[in-house]
């Protein structure tokens, strides 16, 4: 059972109400499974932020939400940032 740490930044942190959390997901879980789990846990505000966010899996950009989640992985949620 993969244990994955989800870390939230900026608007994602505000929407989730936490800076990070550990998920225990079933074997074979994908990035999309983690995102669905946190959406259900934290509600529509976070779901909207996730729809506009990009993600890092162990510090590497995720381009495929079907990517497998190894146990001990860190999944970072990066909403769009304003400014320059």
N, C-alpha and C positions, 0 to 999 in steps of 0.2 A: 504494500500500500504506500504509494508515494506521499511523502510529506513535503509540501512546497510552501515557501515563504513568499507572500505577496506583499510588496512594498508600494505604498501610494505616495505620490508627489503632488504638490500644489492643489489644484481643484479636485483631484481625485481623493486626496487626503481629507479635504473638507467634506466631500460627498460621502465618503465611507465612515468618517468620524474616528478613524484610527490611522496610525502611521504605517502599521504593518499587521499581518496576521498569518498564522500557520494553518494551512489546509491539509487534511488527510483525505486523499482522493483514491478512488479504486485503481487497481492495476490497469495500465493501458490508458490512463487519463491523458488528455490533450490540453493545450493552452485554452482552447474554447471551453472545456469542462471547468477549469478554474474560474474563468470569467463568468460563466453561467452561475457557478456556486456563489461568487461574491455579489453578483447582481441580485440574486434571490435573497441573500443575507442582508444587503444594505439598501435595497429598494431602487425606485425610479431615478433618483438624483444620480446615483452612481452609474446606473445603466446608461443614462444619457452621456455622462463623461466618458465611459468606456467606448461608446460609439465613435467618439472623436479622438481617442487616445492612440498612442503607439506603445509598443511593449518591448521590453528587453528580457531575454531569458538567459540568465547567467551572464549578463553584460553584453549579450549579442542581440542585435535587432531581430525581432520576430516578424517574418513576412508571411508566415503560414500558421494560422490559428489551429491547424491540425497537428502542429508539432508536438511530439511526445514530451511529457514532463518527467524527467528523472527524479528520483527521490533526492531530497536535499537541495533542489533547485530554488533559485530566487527569480521571481517574476516581478518586474518593475512596471508600474502603470504610469505612463508619462502623458498627461493631457497637453493640449497645445499651450504654449507659453506666449504671453504678450511681451512686447518690448524688443529691445535690440541690442 
